[in-house]
């Protein structure tokens, strides 16, 4: 449930950033790329977003 809420919140951040940069296409691409990287990093590093039940073999 936490991952779903985080994803919805992150989607809202991405939409807001793209609307704020509506006239600068290159800036939209850059912000989308950076926010996508931060999202992927957060999902892989934050324990509560990973589910907490990660076995030792997958580390």
C-alpha positions in Angstrom: 0.0 0.0 0.0 2.9 2.3 0.8 4.4 1.8 -2.7 1.1 2.7 -4.4 0.7 5.9 -2.3 4.3 6.9 -3.0 3.8 6.2 -6.8 0.6 8.3 -6.9 2.3 11.1 -5.0 5.4 11.0 -7.2 3.1 11.1 -10.3 1.5 14.3 -9.0 5.0 15.8 -8.5 6.0 14.9 -12.0 2.8 16.4 -13.5 3.2 19.6 -11.4 6.8 19.9 -12.6 5.9 19.4 -16.2 3.1 22.0 -16.0 5.4 24.5 -14.4 7.9 24.0 -17.2 5.3 24.0 -20.0 7.1 26.4 -22.4 10.6 24.8 -22.0 10.5 21.4 -23.6 14.2 20.6 -22.9 13.6 21.4 -19.2 10.6 19.1 -19.2 12.7 16.2 -20.5 15.5 16.9 -18.1 13.2 17.1 -15.0 11.4 14.0 -16.1 14.7 12.1 -16.4 15.9 13.3 -13.1 12.7 12.6 -11.2 12.5 9.2 -12.8 16.0 8.4 -11.5 15.1 9.6 -8.1 12.0 7.5 -8.1 13.8 4.4 -9.1 16.5 5.0 -6.5 13.9 5.6 -3.8 12.1 2.3 -4.6 15.4 0.4 -4.5 16.9 1.9 -1.4 14.0 2.9 1.0 13.1 -0.2 3.1 9.5 0.7 3.6 9.0 1.0 -0.2 10.7 -2.3 -0.9 8.2 -4.1 1.3 10.6 -4.8 4.2 10.6 -8.6 3.7 13.7 -8.8 1.5 15.6 -12.1 1.8 19.4 -12.1 2.3 19.9 -13.8 -1.1 18.5 -10.9 -3.1 20.8 -8.3 -1.4 
